[in-house]
Amino acid sequence: MKNRHKMVVLVLLGVWLSPIFSLQGCAPKIHLSESVLDTPKHHVQSGMKLLRLGKYDDAMREFELAKGLDPKFSRAYVGSGLVFGNRGDFKQGIEDMKKAIAMAKTKGEEVDANVGLIRIYLLGRESACKDWLERAEGTYDRVISVSPEFSGAHYYMGEAYKAALNFDKASQLFEKVLEINNTYVVEANEARKLIQKIQRAAPGTTNR
């Protein structure tokens, strides 16, 4: 009797479990999401790090990978534009930066692309275009009209004025960066100190 009872239990258990296994076999397969290491954003971030290290070929590879994943990813063109600018190809650098501005989908992307354009004008100076400072000023005005507290715009325009030997305007913008106290604080402080040294060393200036 006991053996018969066990057999009945096993049969009933099999009948109960079979539809569960059947349903599991028919369940849709779970697809893994795209790797966070293979996204346009990640490639651009990696490219920017390489750009700061002066590894232009490696940086360009990352920016091109970002474009391959999303041909209209604005920040990828900001990156490639800066690579061209650092290589001395200012015409292509400006062209890529203008593409970045046209493709910008957010205020942040628009600001980054315009600041990138200021950086290209600064890198090229008169070899890019003789009115580089006026163009940089016009771009700067567009940026601060959209995002007046964006430190990057004030810092790079300050660098542009410093390169043009307009130390008073440069100092004002570096001071602005320090007031905002967000990004480029260390760089702006060092630039301001350098200007102060230059001004103190100028003929006719009394040392304090």
Secondary structure, DSSP 8 states (H G I E B T S, - for coil): -HHHHHHHHHHHHHHHHHHHHHHHHHS--------TTSSHHHHHHHHHHHHHTT-HHHHHHHHHHHHHH-TT-HHHHHHHHHHHHHHT-HHHHHHHHHHHHHH--SHHHHHHHHHHHHHHHHHHHHHH-TTHHHHHHHHHHHHHHH-TT-HHHHHHHHHHHHHTT-HHHHHHHHHHHHHHTSSSHHHHHHHHHHHHHHHHHSTT----
